[in-house]
């Protein structure tokens, strides 16, 4: 019997897909999303390096070869949007089209190619949307968002969901390369003068600088490969500012083709690396941020965030994503919600100190712990770890990802297993301990409930003095078999208590 499409959608049926086309100075990109959500999930992502902004600062014109490539890309993206049955298509154009004398003529042809209206962003509007992208992608961000494109650099302060007054500077990679006549030394002088008066940088000291844009991501990818970093996820990759400045200086000095792992960077973007490094190094020198934090979200996601209701904007992006994956992949989503409440009572009874952030991560882990159930039993832990560690989550840092992945793995494999030594290096000793405890707790929950709702609320697990007590009502007393005893004993040993099953 074949399954009808409605029986196995693979996507959240309540959502209508939305696409954003971003006509930038260096690239033209299409990103299609599953729908408007606090944690938007891309279903298709493609870009073409067109170099529309090449030479604009010196000639005033968009180059014809760049225009041709951009129009070809837009025609292709129109066909792809039709194939994906996306009717909600929003098209943005930024610095190159804004600054070029033939920009209006290009935008007219671009509208015909993509078959949708095009919003030409002002520099101020671009800075606002970039900062909204950071609000969308980080949980309670604090610092300055910096969006480096081919033609311009937008800066805007962000604290929680509050934005400052954005500014735009002509420091995009293509613009700076043209203005400096391909001289990194001249580029440094230009960047230094332009950044000296940038108001958002005045309040950056000791806070995070959120780096947005493909060229900065390329720099970070090189840095990641140089460190042999264990997690190939760019969003929220964090580099201490001093380390980032040293690495930027290296990129400025050497021939980019000689850099280690340069093959990870598209050839069309390599000439811009030194200019992106110049701007980053000067921001660090002048503003003294604590960390450089890479954001994979920017203008496009800022636009989506702006379209959400006030209630949706206040949602936690991590928990939203975890709930959506719970709906798509678990045996019964209600069980994950019950597991959150069940572990709330258990952890409260232990009197272990638990921060607000730790509780948030625990809830996310409970929602995600059953997503690997379709795998072979011997590989459920490994598959769960890989899915969670590399998922398109936002609102979580890399140590947090490691905690979620390890907790899910321990839930399947047990705390004694040698689980991903590389991922473990990202978590602190405290987080590793909590992952062990939570994994062991969930192992008790699953053998009691068979991953179905309705059982856990009736079988409280609590610490009472020196005992770990599992209480069963009389009608559920048959659940107390050897496996339950064994898993309860393991958890009790981890937390230093004596196990007890009490039937009432």
VOKE-12920 format. One line per field, with one value per residue (C-alpha): residue number from 1; residue in three letters; x, z, y. Coordinates in Angstrom, 3 decimals. Layout:
seq = (NUM;...);
type = (ALA;...);
c1 = (X;...);
c3 = (Z;...);
c2 = (Y;...);
//
This chain:
seq = (1;2;3;4;5;6;7;8;9;10;11;12;13;14;15;16;17;18;19;20;21;22;23;24;25;26;27;28;29;30;31;32;33;34;35;36;37;38;39;40;41;42;43;44;45;46;47;48;49;50;51;52;53;54;55;56;57;58;59;60;61;62;63;64;65;66;67;68;69;70;71;72;73;74;75;76;77;78;79;80;81;82;83;84;85;86;87;88;89;90;91;92;93;94;95;96;97;98;99;100;101;102;103;104;105;106;107;108;109;110;111;112;113;114;115;116;117;118;119;120;121;122;123;124;125;126;127;128;129;130;131;132;133;134;135;136;137;138;139;140;141;142;143;144;145;146;147;148;149;150;151;152;153;154;155;156;157;158;159;160;161;162;163;164;165;166;167;168;169;170;171;172;173;174;175;176;177;178;179;180;181;182;183;184;185;186;187;188;189;190;191;192;193;194;195;196;197;198;199;200;201;202;203;204;205;206;207;208;209;210;211;212;213;214;215;216;217;218;219;220;221;222;223;224;225;226;227;228;229;230;231;232;233;234;235;236;237;238;239;240;241;242;243;244;245;246;247;248;249;250;251;252;253;254;255;256;257;258;259;260;261;262;263;264;265;266;267;268;269;270;271;272;273;274;275;276;277;278;279;280;281;282;283;284;285;286;287;288;289;290;291;292;293;294;295;296;297;298;299;300;301;302;303;304;305;306;307;308;309;310;311;312;313;314;315;316;317;318;319;320;321;322;323;324;325;326;327;328;329;330;331;332;333;334;335;336;337;338;339;340;341;342;343;344;345;346;347;348;349;350;351;352;353;354;355;356;357;358;359;360;361;362;363;364;365;366;367;368;369;370;371;372;373;374;375;376;377;378;379;380;381;382;383;384;385;386;387;388;389;390;391;392;393;394;395;396;397;398;399;400;401;402;403;404;405;406;407;408;409;410;411;412;413;414;415;416;417;418;419;420;421;422;423;424;425;426;427;428;429;430;431;432;433;434;435;436;437;438;439;440;441;442;443;444;445;446;447;448;449;450;451;452;453;454;455;456;457;458;459;460;461;462;463;464;465;466;467;468;469;470;471;472;473;474;475;476;477;478;479;480;481;482;483;484;485;486;487;488;489;490;491;492;493;494;495;496;497;498;499;500;501;502;503;504);
type = (UNK;UNK;UNK;UNK;UNK;UNK;UNK;UNK;UNK;UNK;UNK;UNK;UNK;UNK;UNK;UNK;UNK;UNK;UNK;UNK;UNK;UNK;UNK;UNK;UNK;UNK;UNK;UNK;UNK;UNK;UNK;UNK;UNK;UNK;UNK;UNK;UNK;UNK;UNK;UNK;UNK;UNK;UNK;UNK;UNK;UNK;UNK;UNK;UNK;UNK;UNK;UNK;UNK;UNK;UNK;UNK;UNK;UNK;UNK;UNK;UNK;UNK;UNK;UNK;UNK;UNK;UNK;UNK;UNK;UNK;UNK;UNK;UNK;UNK;UNK;UNK;UNK;UNK;UNK;UNK;UNK;UNK;UNK;UNK;UNK;UNK;UNK;UNK;UNK;UNK;UNK;UNK;UNK;UNK;UNK;UNK;UNK;UNK;UNK;UNK;UNK;UNK;UNK;UNK;UNK;UNK;UNK;UNK;UNK;UNK;UNK;UNK;UNK;UNK;UNK;UNK;UNK;UNK;UNK;UNK;UNK;UNK;UNK;UNK;UNK;UNK;UNK;UNK;UNK;UNK;UNK;UNK;UNK;UNK;UNK;UNK;UNK;UNK;UNK;UNK;UNK;UNK;UNK;UNK;UNK;UNK;UNK;UNK;UNK;UNK;UNK;UNK;UNK;UNK;UNK;UNK;UNK;UNK;UNK;UNK;UNK;UNK;UNK;UNK;UNK;UNK;UNK;UNK;UNK;UNK;UNK;UNK;UNK;UNK;UNK;UNK;UNK;UNK;UNK;UNK;UNK;UNK;UNK;UNK;UNK;UNK;UNK;UNK;UNK;UNK;UNK;UNK;UNK;UNK;UNK;UNK;UNK;UNK;UNK;UNK;UNK;UNK;UNK;UNK;UNK;UNK;UNK;UNK;UNK;UNK;UNK;UNK;UNK;UNK;UNK;UNK;UNK;UNK;UNK;UNK;UNK;UNK;UNK;UNK;UNK;UNK;UNK;UNK;UNK;UNK;UNK;UNK;UNK;UNK;UNK;UNK;UNK;UNK;UNK;UNK;UNK;UNK;UNK;UNK;UNK;UNK;UNK;UNK;UNK;UNK;UNK;UNK;UNK;UNK;UNK;UNK;UNK;UNK;UNK;UNK;UNK;UNK;UNK;UNK;UNK;UNK;UNK;UNK;UNK;UNK;UNK;UNK;UNK;UNK;UNK;UNK;UNK;UNK;UNK;UNK;UNK;UNK;UNK;UNK;UNK;UNK;UNK;UNK;UNK;UNK;UNK;UNK;UNK;UNK;UNK;UNK;UNK;UNK;UNK;UNK;UNK;UNK;UNK;UNK;UNK;UNK;UNK;UNK;UNK;UNK;UNK;UNK;UNK;UNK;UNK;UNK;UNK;UNK;UNK;UNK;UNK;UNK;UNK;UNK;UNK;UNK;UNK;UNK;UNK;UNK;UNK;UNK;UNK;UNK;UNK;UNK;UNK;UNK;UNK;UNK;UNK;UNK;UNK;UNK;UNK;UNK;UNK;UNK;UNK;UNK;UNK;UNK;UNK;UNK;UNK;UNK;UNK;UNK;UNK;UNK;UNK;UNK;UNK;UNK;UNK;UNK;UNK;UNK;UNK;UNK;UNK;UNK;UNK;UNK;UNK;UNK;UNK;UNK;UNK;UNK;UNK;UNK;UNK;UNK;UNK;UNK;UNK;UNK;UNK;UNK;UNK;UNK;UNK;UNK;UNK;UNK;UNK;UNK;UNK;UNK;UNK;UNK;UNK;UNK;UNK;UNK;UNK;UNK;UNK;UNK;UNK;UNK;UNK;UNK;UNK;UNK;UNK;UNK;UNK;UNK;UNK;UNK;UNK;UNK;UNK;UNK;UNK;UNK;UNK;UNK;UNK;UNK;UNK;UNK;UNK;UNK;UNK;UNK;UNK;UNK;UNK;UNK;UNK;UNK;UNK;UNK;UNK;UNK;UNK;UNK;UNK;UNK;UNK;UNK;UNK;UNK;UNK;UNK;UNK;UNK;UNK;UNK;UNK;UNK;UNK;UNK;UNK;UNK;UNK;UNK;UNK;UNK;UNK;UNK;UNK;UNK;UNK;UNK;UNK;UNK;UNK;UNK;UNK;UNK;UNK;UNK;UNK;UNK;UNK;UNK;UNK;UNK;UNK;UNK;UNK;UNK;UNK;UNK;UNK;UNK;UNK;UNK;UNK;UNK);
c1 = (0.000;1.467;1.177;-0.704;1.222;-1.003;-0.085;3.668;4.318;7.743;6.890;4.652;1.327;0.055;2.675;2.716;6.191;7.772;10.779;13.144;15.379;18.280;19.928;23.205;26.344;28.295;25.699;22.078;20.509;17.224;16.203;12.877;11.552;9.046;6.916;6.747;8.021;10.033;12.644;12.438;13.673;15.141;13.868;16.019;19.032;21.024;23.159;25.034;28.120;27.331;29.584;26.958;28.810;32.175;33.418;30.303;32.223;34.643;32.542;29.083;27.672;26.649;28.928;27.125;28.428;27.197;23.794;23.527;24.409;21.966;19.073;19.810;19.797;16.495;14.869;16.026;14.813;11.376;11.096;12.252;9.696;6.969;8.190;8.045;4.551;5.615;3.317;4.778;8.012;9.707;12.612;15.189;17.908;20.742;23.782;24.800;21.352;20.920;24.132;24.552;23.365;21.887;20.326;16.743;17.116;18.479;15.671;13.068;14.617;15.017;11.312;10.423;12.890;11.730;8.056;7.642;8.002;11.433;12.037;15.112;16.469;17.960;21.128;19.185;16.538;19.203;20.884;17.526;16.709;20.210;19.887;16.434;18.081;20.370;17.377;15.758;18.824;20.169;18.600;18.930;21.791;23.920;26.287;26.450;25.289;27.599;26.424;29.254;28.095;29.820;28.947;28.423;28.737;25.680;26.110;23.397;23.357;21.153;20.264;17.594;14.868;15.816;17.611;19.691;20.032;21.729;24.395;25.715;29.323;30.901;33.108;31.724;34.354;33.916;33.591;36.679;38.685;37.776;38.313;41.712;42.822;43.340;45.745;45.047;47.186;45.007;41.941;43.033;43.274;39.855;38.279;39.954;38.607;35.103;34.749;36.060;32.732;30.465;28.213;27.151;30.783;31.120;29.215;30.692;33.562;33.295;30.227;29.681;30.127;27.694;29.332;26.882;27.699;29.205;32.767;32.979;31.506;34.241;36.880;35.289;35.186;38.933;39.469;37.287;39.247;42.556;41.489;40.154;36.940;34.659;31.344;30.754;28.011;28.667;25.837;26.989;30.583;32.420;35.984;37.615;38.314;42.090;42.233;40.040;42.303;45.408;43.758;42.519;46.058;47.329;44.743;45.720;49.424;49.526;48.379;44.904;45.643;48.359;46.006;45.321;41.957;41.357;39.430;36.583;36.027;34.458;36.984;34.755;34.880;38.601;39.722;37.469;38.869;41.695;39.290;36.829;39.783;40.860;37.420;37.129;40.576;39.868;36.509;38.284;41.048;38.694;35.688;37.306;34.522;34.791;33.927;33.267;30.109;29.140;25.501;24.069;20.935;20.675;18.464;16.319;15.538;15.076;12.327;10.645;10.939;9.354;6.344;5.675;3.010;4.075;3.365;5.471;8.413;8.501;8.752;12.017;13.516;15.242;12.127;10.054;12.453;12.573;8.774;8.562;11.091;9.274;6.071;7.818;10.005;8.825;6.429;4.021;4.763;2.681;5.150;7.985;5.872;5.063;8.751;9.512;7.080;8.189;11.850;10.866;9.536;12.502;15.188;13.364;13.386;17.143;17.839;20.602;21.247;19.767;20.025;17.304;19.477;20.084;16.342;15.744;18.261;16.780;13.335;14.746;16.478;13.218;11.436;14.190;15.044;12.747;13.593;15.902;13.444;13.191;16.896;18.274;18.414;22.216;22.487;19.704;22.096;24.565;21.878;20.204;23.544;24.295;20.833;20.796;24.425;24.017;20.368;19.378;18.649;18.956;19.002;21.663;25.440;27.770;28.240;24.443;24.248;26.765;24.655;21.468;23.226;24.957;21.824;19.892;22.755;23.048;19.289;19.728;23.207;23.640;26.097;28.889;29.234;32.102;29.985;31.616;34.809;35.007;31.560;32.287;35.152;32.611;30.782;31.950;32.347;29.090;27.220;28.612;27.434;23.950;23.810;24.616;21.945;19.298;20.117;19.793;16.538;15.059;16.095;13.870;11.032;11.060;11.106;8.148;6.080;7.011;7.267;3.500;1.684;-0.447;1.993;4.577;2.126;1.048;4.545;6.445;10.199;11.616;14.515;13.561;16.470;18.979;16.575;15.544;11.869;9.769;6.100;3.688;-0.085;-1.389;-2.707;0.751;2.684;3.411;5.710;8.311;10.325;14.076;14.760;13.058;14.951;18.239;17.786;16.587;19.641;21.947;20.377;20.520;24.229;24.927;23.225;24.429;21.135;19.563;16.840;13.354;10.166;7.055;3.626;0.580);
c3 = (0.000;-0.975;1.338;0.059;0.165;2.918;5.094;4.943;4.284;5.917;6.728;9.145;7.354;9.086;7.404;3.983;2.449;1.945;-0.152;-0.001;-2.870;-1.879;-4.696;-3.058;-4.284;-4.490;-4.672;-5.601;-3.269;-2.943;0.412;0.696;4.192;5.458;6.714;9.036;12.381;15.359;14.189;10.377;8.666;5.151;2.663;-0.206;-0.317;-3.392;-4.488;-7.528;-7.154;-9.640;-8.509;-9.197;-6.990;-8.707;-9.817;-8.765;-6.385;-9.153;-12.348;-10.931;-13.049;-12.490;-14.674;-17.636;-16.983;-13.395;-14.577;-17.032;-14.371;-11.902;-14.378;-15.311;-11.608;-11.055;-13.994;-12.537;-9.055;-10.461;-11.961;-8.700;-6.650;-9.022;-8.641;-4.840;-5.150;-3.253;-3.784;-1.012;-2.602;-1.252;-3.203;-1.679;-3.350;-1.474;-1.945;-5.562;-7.019;-4.597;-5.549;-9.287;-11.890;-13.910;-10.804;-11.735;-15.194;-13.690;-11.132;-13.891;-15.721;-12.415;-11.611;-14.956;-14.408;-10.907;-11.469;-8.147;-6.753;-5.466;-2.287;-2.639;0.884;2.197;4.231;7.422;6.576;5.772;9.139;10.894;9.208;9.820;13.529;13.543;12.041;15.069;17.408;15.520;15.633;19.165;22.589;24.316;22.169;23.507;21.296;17.762;14.548;11.595;8.111;5.579;1.990;-1.271;-1.322;2.259;5.962;8.163;11.927;14.570;18.324;19.636;23.215;23.709;21.276;21.342;18.378;18.144;15.291;12.396;10.149;6.744;5.588;2.126;3.442;1.627;0.191;-3.460;-2.620;-0.409;-3.005;-5.625;-3.399;-2.250;-5.762;-4.450;-1.759;1.729;3.226;1.621;2.590;6.219;6.179;4.546;7.062;10.004;9.025;8.259;11.448;13.729;13.552;13.631;16.638;17.261;17.882;20.770;23.112;21.959;24.441;26.362;24.393;21.331;17.730;15.578;12.186;9.298;5.655;3.398;3.404;7.190;7.300;4.878;7.223;10.140;8.163;7.569;11.271;12.168;9.867;11.197;14.725;13.601;15.325;16.092;15.032;11.455;12.300;11.444;13.333;16.784;16.134;18.631;18.363;21.177;19.811;20.283;18.399;15.629;15.279;14.993;12.365;10.413;10.394;8.968;6.166;5.315;5.043;3.018;-0.419;0.151;-2.084;0.388;3.362;4.862;3.807;1.271;-0.833;1.652;0.252;-3.218;-5.672;-6.366;-2.743;-2.097;-3.415;-0.816;2.219;2.862;2.771;5.120;7.417;7.326;8.419;11.154;12.558;12.667;14.407;17.049;17.457;17.828;19.648;21.759;21.696;23.845;21.117;17.423;17.005;13.556;12.596;9.734;9.997;8.705;6.514;5.182;8.586;9.956;7.404;8.455;12.118;11.387;9.885;12.997;15.508;18.780;20.587;18.123;18.486;22.214;21.727;22.457;19.045;20.416;22.094;19.019;16.825;19.320;19.441;15.653;15.376;18.158;16.088;12.956;14.361;17.709;18.353;20.207;20.669;23.857;25.598;25.144;26.748;29.686;30.032;30.523;33.466;34.897;34.937;36.387;39.481;39.669;39.382;41.850;44.380;43.984;45.094;42.488;41.456;37.986;36.164;33.892;30.885;32.129;32.586;29.075;27.644;29.658;28.226;24.696;25.357;26.571;23.389;21.174;22.873;20.820;17.326;16.544;17.289;13.655;13.544;14.306;18.116;18.064;16.307;17.835;20.168;17.404;14.993;17.613;18.471;14.826;14.066;17.109;16.912;13.270;13.190;11.857;15.365;16.406;19.854;21.126;21.381;20.544;24.143;24.381;21.205;22.672;25.839;23.872;21.599;24.458;26.614;23.734;23.087;26.753;26.853;24.225;24.988;28.701;30.562;30.459;26.673;25.006;23.191;20.640;22.366;19.904;20.791;24.500;24.252;23.653;26.949;30.406;33.213;34.729;31.442;30.964;34.443;33.751;30.409;32.223;34.854;32.332;30.013;32.881;34.010;30.522;30.349;33.371;31.793;28.505;29.931;32.111;29.421;26.083;24.790;25.109;26.990;30.050;32.172;33.462;35.279;37.324;38.271;40.028;40.481;43.364;45.764;49.437;51.823;50.814;48.571;44.923;45.030;42.073;43.090;41.153;41.593;42.206;38.676;37.234;39.671;36.936;35.284;38.001;36.258;36.240;33.550;35.563;38.697;36.772;35.259;38.526;40.247;37.634;38.071;41.847;41.666;39.470;41.900;45.085;46.395;47.205;44.802;46.017;44.155;46.185;45.199;46.517);
c2 = (0.000;3.353;6.330;9.342;12.576;13.942;10.940;11.564;15.246;15.438;19.037;20.879;20.971;24.096;26.281;27.881;28.196;31.601;32.615;35.560;36.566;38.797;40.776;41.722;43.426;40.184;37.418;36.835;34.294;32.444;31.006;29.192;28.533;26.000;28.883;31.861;30.607;31.843;29.345;29.416;26.245;26.575;24.013;25.301;27.609;28.601;31.509;32.780;34.994;37.766;40.617;43.277;45.743;45.283;48.691;50.608;52.885;53.901;53.718;54.335;51.498;47.919;45.748;44.189;40.678;40.922;42.136;39.234;36.694;38.245;38.210;34.599;33.681;35.482;33.694;30.375;31.284;32.123;28.633;27.043;28.995;27.818;24.220;24.564;26.112;29.210;32.165;34.340;35.600;38.723;40.233;42.599;44.660;46.333;48.593;47.895;48.556;51.450;53.245;52.578;55.068;52.199;50.663;51.625;50.128;46.909;46.690;46.984;44.008;42.152;42.537;40.987;38.138;37.175;38.006;39.808;43.336;44.319;46.301;48.504;48.813;52.018;51.670;52.397;49.808;47.218;47.832;47.450;44.141;42.766;43.493;41.882;38.812;38.675;39.049;36.172;33.932;34.444;34.120;37.512;38.907;41.740;43.701;45.059;43.428;44.012;42.957;42.989;42.742;43.432;47.123;48.228;47.471;47.958;48.357;48.399;47.886;45.072;44.172;41.547;42.571;46.258;47.844;50.990;53.459;51.705;53.166;52.131;52.556;52.010;49.196;46.169;43.852;44.857;48.559;48.545;46.626;49.233;52.284;51.017;50.055;46.516;47.623;46.185;48.984;51.663;49.652;49.718;53.516;53.840;51.461;53.181;56.593;55.334;53.287;56.035;57.866;54.793;55.396;51.756;50.778;53.249;50.926;47.600;47.178;43.905;42.761;40.568;41.586;39.570;39.125;38.680;38.086;35.454;36.758;36.893;33.385;32.301;33.735;31.901;28.648;28.916;29.601;26.617;24.304;25.613;24.637;21.260;22.292;19.322;20.869;21.983;24.495;28.123;29.840;31.000;29.952;32.154;33.444;35.446;38.914;38.723;35.421;36.844;39.891;37.716;35.526;38.555;39.935;36.653;36.727;40.312;39.494;36.290;35.264;33.823;30.843;29.843;29.717;26.310;24.843;27.622;25.106;25.540;29.063;29.537;30.964;33.958;35.024;34.557;37.970;39.626;37.811;40.285;43.252;41.564;40.837;44.493;45.678;43.049;43.763;47.494;46.972;44.894;47.463;50.425;48.926;46.163;43.551;40.443;37.935;37.721;35.645;34.415;34.830;32.787;34.925;38.461;40.622;37.764;36.302;39.820;40.357;37.099;38.073;41.443;39.671;37.569;38.501;40.095;36.819;34.801;37.177;36.488;32.721;30.937;29.989;26.880;25.492;26.329;24.356;21.482;21.300;21.282;18.464;16.629;16.808;15.591;12.813;11.435;8.562;10.854;14.574;14.778;12.474;14.986;17.705;15.409;14.576;18.284;18.441;15.089;16.098;19.511;17.752;15.400;18.098;20.319;17.459;16.907;20.481;20.620;24.183;24.713;28.030;29.392;28.528;24.986;24.440;25.772;23.312;20.451;21.156;21.223;17.883;16.335;17.456;16.048;12.790;10.513;11.778;8.822;6.029;4.847;4.003;0.543;0.154;-0.082;3.293;5.376;7.158;7.927;9.090;11.276;12.866;13.664;15.056;17.314;18.472;19.518;20.632;24.049;25.321;28.940;30.476;28.079;28.189;25.312;24.065;23.972;21.909;19.502;19.128;18.373;15.895;14.083;13.899;12.295;9.886;8.887;8.319;5.568;4.248;4.731;6.933;4.354;4.459;6.316;8.905;11.244;12.421;15.338;16.705;16.231;18.711;21.495;20.938;21.972;19.440;20.689;20.266;16.768;15.830;17.218;15.379;12.107;12.745;13.763;10.862;8.383;10.018;9.743;6.066;5.467;7.460;5.591;2.073;3.071;4.797;3.192;6.790;7.191;9.961;9.344;7.329;9.820;12.114;9.081;7.813;10.618;10.291;12.298;12.459;12.135;12.529;9.843;7.924;8.120;7.168;6.050;5.887;3.670;3.446;-0.067;-0.472;0.305;-1.899;-4.507;-1.946;-2.503;-5.193;-5.834;-3.211;-0.490;-1.569;-1.582;1.862;3.360;1.891;3.463;6.900;6.579;5.763;8.813;11.207;9.456;8.100;4.710;3.518;2.665;1.703;2.413;1.064;2.908);
//
